[in-house]
């Protein structure tokens, strides 16, 4: 899944704050602070409150103020995984973004969203592939065919991993659900 060399910057220290910067097609979509939970030099986990509009209703899940995201980024993989919990701690599920590998520098994590997404419900019974139409319309296949192929392959691999029960191992141990 990796075609970019791993970032050689030192890991971020747990307990510190990192600025998460999400981009799409070269433009910044959102930026927000997050607390670093773990960083082993390849896999970085942070926690942050929902940074979007007051409510974003996808039909299958609602993200809203008070929700807490534990976000997992990799410097050597083409995706990120966001565990989504309500303010009371109950699990909503996992939102998986297909992205380029994360770029991590001192206190900053930059991730480029490649439009493809996967949703996994809290009970893991529902696994939805999302935004394939946006991906097709994005022009990435023409601009960067290698990245488009990596994105499509990664979505297939991530879906297979989730359906095979591999989410716990991917995230570094048992996760609620």
C-alpha positions as CSV (number, residue, x, y, z in Angstrom):
1,X,0.0,0.0,0.0
2,X,3.0,2.3,0.2
3,X,4.6,4.1,-2.6
4,X,6.0,7.0,-0.6
5,X,9.0,6.7,1.7
6,X,8.3,6.9,5.4
7,X,8.6,10.3,7.0
8,X,11.9,10.5,8.8
9,X,10.9,13.2,11.3
10,X,10.9,12.0,15.0
11,X,7.7,10.7,16.5
12,X,5.3,13.1,18.2
13,X,5.3,13.0,22.0
14,X,2.2,11.6,23.7
15,X,0.3,14.3,25.5
16,X,1.3,17.1,23.1
17,X,-0.9,18.9,20.7
18,X,-0.7,18.4,17.0
19,X,-2.4,20.4,14.3
20,X,-4.3,18.1,11.9
21,X,-4.6,19.5,8.4
22,X,-6.8,17.7,5.9
23,X,-6.5,18.6,2.3
24,X,-8.4,17.6,-0.9
25,X,-7.2,18.3,-4.4
26,X,-4.5,20.6,-3.1
27,X,-6.8,22.7,-1.0
28,X,-7.1,22.8,2.8
29,X,-10.5,21.4,3.9
30,X,-10.1,21.7,7.7
31,X,-7.5,22.3,10.4
32,X,-7.9,21.5,14.1
33,X,-5.9,20.7,17.2
34,X,-5.7,17.1,18.5
35,X,-4.0,15.5,21.5
36,X,-1.3,13.0,20.5
37,X,-2.0,9.6,22.1
38,X,0.6,7.4,20.4
39,X,3.3,7.7,17.8
40,X,5.7,4.9,17.0
41,X,7.2,6.5,13.9
42,X,4.8,4.8,11.5
43,X,1.4,4.7,13.3
44,X,0.1,7.9,14.9
45,X,-3.0,8.1,17.0
46,X,-4.6,11.4,18.2
47,X,-7.9,12.4,19.9
48,X,-10.0,15.4,19.0
49,X,-13.6,16.7,19.2
50,X,-15.7,16.8,16.1
51,X,-14.3,19.7,14.1
52,X,-17.0,20.1,11.5
53,X,-20.4,21.8,11.4
54,X,-22.8,21.4,14.4
55,X,-24.4,18.4,12.7
56,X,-23.4,16.4,9.6
57,X,-25.9,13.7,8.8
58,X,-24.7,11.1,6.4
59,X,-28.0,9.1,6.6
60,X,-26.2,6.1,8.2
61,X,-24.5,8.1,11.0
62,X,-24.6,11.7,12.4
63,X,-21.5,13.5,13.4
64,X,-22.3,16.2,15.9
65,X,-20.9,18.6,18.5
66,X,-19.7,16.6,21.5
67,X,-18.6,13.6,19.4
68,X,-15.0,12.5,20.0
69,X,-12.7,11.1,17.3
70,X,-9.7,8.9,18.0
71,X,-7.9,9.2,14.7
72,X,-5.3,6.8,13.4
73,X,-2.8,7.9,10.7
74,X,0.1,6.1,9.1
75,X,3.1,7.4,7.4
76,X,3.4,4.3,5.2
77,X,-0.3,3.5,4.4
78,X,-2.8,5.0,2.1
79,X,-5.6,5.4,4.7
80,X,-6.7,6.8,8.0
81,X,-9.2,5.4,10.5
82,X,-11.3,7.5,12.8
83,X,-13.1,5.9,15.7
84,X,-16.2,8.0,16.4
85,X,-17.8,8.1,19.9
86,X,-20.7,10.2,21.3
87,X,-20.0,12.5,24.2
88,X,-21.2,9.8,26.6
89,X,-18.5,7.4,25.2
90,X,-20.8,5.1,23.3
91,X,-19.3,4.0,20.0
92,X,-20.9,5.1,16.7
93,X,-18.4,3.3,14.4
94,X,-15.3,3.9,12.3
95,X,-14.9,6.3,9.4
96,X,-12.0,5.3,7.2
97,X,-10.6,7.7,4.7
98,X,-8.5,6.7,1.7
99,X,-5.6,9.2,1.8
100,X,-2.0,9.5,0.8
101,X,0.3,8.5,3.6
102,X,0.4,11.1,6.4
103,X,3.1,13.8,6.4
104,X,4.2,14.4,9.9
105,X,6.4,17.2,11.0
106,X,6.9,18.9,14.4
107,X,3.4,19.3,15.8
108,X,1.7,19.0,12.4
109,X,0.0,16.1,10.5
110,X,-1.0,16.7,6.9
111,X,-3.2,14.2,5.1
112,X,-4.6,14.4,1.6
113,X,-8.1,13.0,1.2
114,X,-8.5,11.0,-2.0
115,X,-12.4,10.9,-1.9
116,X,-12.9,7.2,-1.3
117,X,-14.2,6.3,2.2
118,X,-15.4,3.2,4.2
119,X,-17.9,3.3,7.1
120,X,-18.0,0.5,9.7
121,X,-20.8,0.5,12.2
122,X,-20.2,0.0,15.9
123,X,-21.6,-3.6,15.7
124,X,-19.5,-4.1,12.5
125,X,-22.6,-5.5,10.8
126,X,-22.6,-2.6,8.3
127,X,-19.6,-1.9,6.1
128,X,-20.3,0.8,3.4
129,X,-18.1,1.9,0.5
130,X,-18.6,5.7,0.1
131,X,-18.0,8.4,-2.4
132,X,-16.9,6.3,-5.3
133,X,-18.8,8.7,-7.6
134,X,-16.8,11.6,-6.2
135,X,-13.6,9.7,-6.7
136,X,-14.5,9.0,-10.3
137,X,-15.3,12.7,-10.9
138,X,-12.2,14.0,-9.1
139,X,-9.9,13.6,-12.1
140,X,-7.3,11.9,-10.0
141,X,-7.1,9.0,-12.5
142,X,-6.0,11.4,-15.2
143,X,-3.8,13.7,-13.0
144,X,-2.1,10.9,-11.0
145,X,-2.9,7.4,-12.3
146,X,-0.6,5.7,-9.8
147,X,-2.3,7.4,-6.8
148,X,-5.7,6.6,-8.2
149,X,-4.7,2.9,-8.6
150,X,-3.3,2.9,-5.0
151,X,-6.5,4.4,-3.7
152,X,-8.7,1.9,-5.4
153,X,-6.5,-1.0,-4.3
154,X,-6.4,0.3,-0.7
155,X,-10.2,0.6,-0.5
156,X,-10.5,-3.0,-1.6
157,X,-7.8,-4.2,0.9
158,X,-9.2,-2.2,3.8
159,X,-12.7,-3.4,3.2
160,X,-11.5,-7.0,3.1
161,X,-9.5,-6.5,6.3
162,X,-12.5,-5.1,8.1
163,X,-14.8,-7.8,6.9
164,X,-12.3,-10.4,8.1
165,X,-12.3,-9.0,11.6
166,X,-8.8,-7.3,11.3
167,X,-9.8,-3.9,12.7
168,X,-8.5,-4.6,16.2
169,X,-5.0,-5.7,15.0
170,X,-4.8,-2.7,12.6
171,X,-5.5,-0.2,15.3
172,X,-3.0,-1.8,17.7
173,X,-5.2,-4.0,19.9
174,X,-8.8,-4.5,21.0
175,X,-11.2,-1.7,20.2
176,X,-14.7,-1.3,21.6
177,X,-17.5,-2.5,19.5
